[in-house]
Each structure stands twice: as structure tokens, then as C-alpha cells.
């Protein structure tokens, strides 16, 4: 399996798909705290016992003891293998998978090789950062002075890796060629463009402040360049626009990325709120002022994919806009996306046409925080725009249109107390009975469900399902698996692998189970992996010291193998990365179960995770020593050794026992 490419595709699909949408397409979800619940379709569920965790993008049915991520849900729901599930989700997300269906493997150094593009982008971003860091050229000094004028200090320049692109036609292109990257790679990475006349490439960014754009793994995938007035003045009308955003590439999709999310992710989760701004410098200035849960769109309008990403981290989104007509229009456009996703959208319009960076610099953090706290609900904004200038007593058509427009927006949200409150607000605003609004809302929902059902049936009928789609499975190879998923030699599974193996069995609860049962993690094995799930930093140490022979179950060996492969690929060692890597449905379930156990016990154990980790390692080693000692004693008792060997082994056992107890030899 080509691990980096495999994970890259999974990451792209998972980032574009919300598990709530996928589960909710066939099951009726109800909100319950921070989760959703539904009746499990795989057992006789009289009350909702299947939980969907939107933040972690996981699902779990405790009576069945099954669960996992969106991939395993589709596999179980549709009775398909992993390649078929990822194909379904990729199509649902509108992600083209031609590069994976051709069966063609990319070559290192080629412009269609993702790892090559990652390396090229990192090289140039690091070089731009070093140029600004050193400030040795006249232009770099002008760039540093401009940053100082904008109030951006060195700490945040370093945090966001802000750099400077020399005012040269081919600085980056020459740098890449010097490091064995071709001009085609420079173009494919979005670093250069083809010359308008003649052969060769020219730099895309020249004489600008550079803001690297990172993915959630903190890898640079694109850049944005801001004009610097002192340098732009040299070029007059040819200086170009204020901002140049990186074009879309194999690494970068504007609609799926938010600037600064990799730095803001944890604070967003912690605070349950995210502020969405419009520019790079706004995000940097906000972070410098102590406002941490802040991101920015990347030269495009806030779209559905952005909303799905944000919703995974926070339920309250504050759209921070400049106080102009364009800002009001943008708030109006994104409202439907947020209501449909059941997210609390607030709109903060800054006074006197300020942008966030200017306002924070002039008015300070406390004033800005008050504006955020008082930001109005976006529905109020929409309602006021719809009813502006309408005579409620005479203009029946306008009122009816406004009511239907609002209800169509509300119909996209799942039933909840929030929807009930919205209906009450609409009832007061339009002086209509709540019952009438509820009837119309339900009619709109029925129409929407019927349209969705017709679309799903049409899609299902357009693609025949072969027997091998539901009966065979292999470890996923993204370079070849899609075209002929399951063809070739039979796959019987490998109990030492974390890929898929299939064979129809039944779980104790009666749920159909597509793979042989894995032994659940218990005892010391379970405690060990719970500790790694709780503190992923410990996993980096564990992969270096753990001996797989210490584990009691194959499940533990499989999970440790997954950690080791993530480490080799340079990936994060957290539960999200594990779920993304693992294709075995039952192993995914074990990971989700560990997550739930860790969540339930947080703050309840007397020891710190680091102390528990140390104690577990000690017990592992003691258990291994005991097993080895028992084996050697059995060897002594077997009379298979000569007298000298027996004496040497006996002396070694005694010495090891003294060392363990701290007794010095005479």
C-alpha cells in the first residue's frame, strides 16, 4: 500500500464529507447534547442507541459493539468493501478520482507526484521566510518595515512563517531547479507560471509579503502574496492587485481550506467558537492580540465545504466583515449554508468600515471581544433584509414570499429546539400562528425528502452492483484498486495487518458483521492505548520502545503497527489519523471505543497520563521478564541442556533476579 497517497486521498474525502449528512441521509438523527442519536438499523433498537459524534466524525452502537468513521459506516450500510465506500463518498463530495482509477503510479519528481509538490512548496516557503528573517536586502528591509507599520511583531511573523518573495522574475524557479525540481513541478505546485512568450517559467509571486497556507498536518500547500506599497510604487500601474492568492493545484483547493486552521484548531474546539475573517493580516493581527480561534477564507466566498469543516470544531461561527454593502451581501449569501448545517451563525459588522486588523490595533482586544459577544444572529439579519420596506397589512405577496423564503431556509436544518425557537420568532414577526408555519415547514421537508429519494434511486439504478462489491476486500491501493476493486488473487485477510479482511459472521448481538471478530482490547493492552489516545505525544515515544511481543492480543499488535506506519509517514499520531489509516471495520470500532472510554474518565484518575504510561511500561517489562524466566526454567527442567549450559543459565537467572531487586553481588 502506498501509505502517503492513500492517506492523502482519505483526508481529502473525509474533509469534504460530514458524517452527520451521510448517516442522516438514511436514518433519522436527533440531537442529544453535543452528539446525535438514532435507532441502530443493525439490531431491534426500540430507543435510539446509536451515537454520532460530529466533532470526532465517528459513530458507535454500544449494544452491537460496532462503530467507526464515515468510511466504515458506508461499508456496513451498503455492504461494500473499502474501495467501493471511498468511491461512493468521493462522488458524493464531487471529488474527481481519475488519478486513482487509471492504475498509473506517479514517479518521484513528477509534477503529478504529491510528495514532490509538498517538498517543492516547503523549500520555497522556507526560503521566503529566511529572506524576510534575515532582512539583508533593501527590499526585505522595506517588507519588515511595512510589517512593523501594520503592528505585526516578530513572534507572530515566525508563528505564521510570513516571508518575502524577491522582486525577481525567476528567483523561486531557479531555487527549485538548483534543487533538482523541474519547471513543470514549479508550475504544478502553483509557484510559477509559464512564460507568455518563449519557453520556461516565471515566478508567480514577486516583491510581495508571502503568507504560506498550511493543511491540518501543518504542511505548506499554497501561498498568498500581499502587495507592499514601498515596493509596488516602483512598478506603478503594473504592480498588480493588492492580494494574489495561490491557484488551485493537486495540493490546494480553495473551497476546502481555511487560512490558519492548523494553528486555531485546538482553541476553536476548546472555546466552541470560531471567527472567520477575510484576510491573512486580519488573522495574524487577531492572534497577536490574543484572539486565537480565528481563520480566514482564501480568495473565495465562504462555501458549503468550509461550513462542514468549521462545524466539526465549533457550533458557533462569527463572520467578521467590513462595514460595507459587500459585507452585508456576503452575510446574506452564506446564511442558508449555516442554517442547513444547524450551526449558530453570527454576523459581526465592524463600525466605520474598519477591518479586524485596524480595529484591534486602534480599539484593543476588550472592545473587539464585546463586539463578538454581541454579534447578532444571522437570521435576524436575513429577516430584516426580506421585510425591509414591506407593508405587512397591504403587501400580501411580499409577506408570503418572505415567509416562504425563511421557511425554506429553516427546512434545511434538522428538527431541534433551535428550529422551534425560530418558528416562534417568525410567528411574532409575521403575526401568523405557529401551527400554520409548522404545517408549511413540514410540507417543505417532505418535498425535499422526496427529491432526495428520487436522486438516490436514480444514482443507484445507474450503476449495477457486482457480487465482488459485497463479498471481497483488500487493503486499499489508491493507484489501482478503484478500476478493478477485488479482482486478481483472492484476499483472505492477514491477521497481522490493519487492512480489511472479509468473511460473513454474526456478532453476539445479532448484527451482521462483514469481517472476522477481533479480540477486544483488555487489561494492560487497553490501558496502554487509552493513554496514547489521551496524550498523542506519548505515542511518538511508544513506537520507539514497545516490543509487539509484549501484547496479549492480535488487536493490540495491529493497532501498534498502525501507529508505527503513521510515524514512518511523518503523520500525526492521534485518533483521527489512526481512523484515517485503518481500513479494518472492527479495528476502527476499537479506536472509537477507546476514545469514548478516555472521554468518560477524563479528570477522574489520580495519576497523570505520563505517570500511567511509565507504570504501564514497567508492568509490560515485568510481564515479559516473567514469561522469559518461566521459559528458561522450563528449559532447565526439560533436561535438554548439558551440565555447563544448565549452570550458566541458572547463574544468569539469579543475576537478573538480583539486578531487578537492586541487590549487589558479593
ABEGO torsion letter per residue (X at the ends): XBAAAAAAAAAAAAAABBAAAAAAAABBBBBBEABBBBBBAABBBABBABBBBAAAGBBBBAAAGBEEBAAAAAAAAAGBBAAAAAAAAAAAAGBBAAAAAAGBBBBBGBAABAAAAAAAAAAAAAAAAAAAAAGABAAAAAAAAAAAAAGBBAAAAAAAGBBBBBBBAAAAAAAAAAAGBBAAAAAAAGABBBBABEBEBBBABBGBBBBBBBBAAGBBABBBBBBBAAAAAAAEAAAEBABBBBBBBAABBAAABBBGAAAAAAAAAAAGBBBBBABAAAAAAAAAAGBABBBBBBGBBBBAAAAAAAAAABABBBBBBBBBAAAAAAAAAAAAAAAAAGBBBBBBBBBGGBBAAAAAAAAEAAAAAAAAAABBBAAAAAAAAAABGBBAAABAAAAAAAAAAAAAAAAABBBBAAAAAAAAAAAAAAGBBAAAAAAAAAAAAAAAAAAAAAAAAAAAAABBBBAAAAABBBBBBAAAAAABBGBEBBBAEBAABABBBBBBBBBAAGBBBABBBBBBBBEAAAAAAAAAAABAAAAAAAAAABBAAABABAAAAAAAAAAAAAAAAGBBBBAAAAAAABABAAAAAAAAAAAAAAAAABGABABBAAAAAAAAAAAAAAAAAAAAAAAAAAAAAAGABBAAAAAAAAAAAAAAAAAAAGBBBX
